[in-house]
Amino acid sequence: MNVNFGAYYAEIMNYFQHNVYIAVALAGVLLLLMVRKPRLFFTIVMIVAVNISLLYVISYTSSLGVSQKKNLIQ
């Protein structure tokens, strides 16, 4: 069970390409936060970065466990 980050990225890009108004609004809010409240902006960026890294570590360790389990069964 390996998480495919490329598929997630493609899905997110596809969503924003089909919903341009939402993409522009989100970019505007993030830009406004970066200018007006940079501490809050970087806090949000750090929370997102930590969540992505934790998801990657969990995915990596679970894929190692699955491959070891397949080796043990064989």
N, C-alpha and C positions, 0 to 999 in steps of 0.2 A: 504494500500500500504506500505508494510514493506520491507525494503532492507535486503536481506539475505546475510550477510557477509561470511557465511560458503561456499555458492555457489561461491562467487567471489574468495575466497581463493582457493577453489578446482579448479576453472577454471584457475587461474594463475599458480598453481602448475602443472596442466596438460599441460599447454603451455610450461613451462620451462622443463618438463620432455621429451616432444617431440622435443624441440629445444635446445639441449644441448649446441651447439656452442654459441647461443645467451645468454644463462644463464652464461656460462663461461666468455664471453666477458663483460657482465654487471657486474659480480662479480669482474672481473679484473679492470674495470674502477672505480668501487666503492672503491676497495682496494687501487688503485693508488691515488684516490682523498683523501682517509683517511690518506695516508702516506704523500703525497706531499702538499695537501691543505686541512688541517683538518677543517678550518673555512668554506670553501665552502661545504665540505661534511656534516657538522653538520647543515649548513643552508638548504641544500636540505632535510636532514632528518626532520628538524623542519617544513618545508613547507609541506612535505608529511604527517607528523603527524597532523598538523592543518587541512589539507584537509580531512583526514580520520575522525577526531573528528567532524568537521562540517557536514560531510555527515551523521554520526551517529546521531547527534542532530536533523538534519532535518528529517531523517527517523523516529526517535522516536516521534517527535512532530506531524508529519503527521499521524502516526499510531494511536496516541491518538485522533487526530481530527476525523479520520475515525471511530473509535470505538464509540466516543461520537455521531457522526452523526447517526450511526446505532441504538444507544439507543434512540435517539430522534425520529427516524422514527417508531420504534416499540412502 
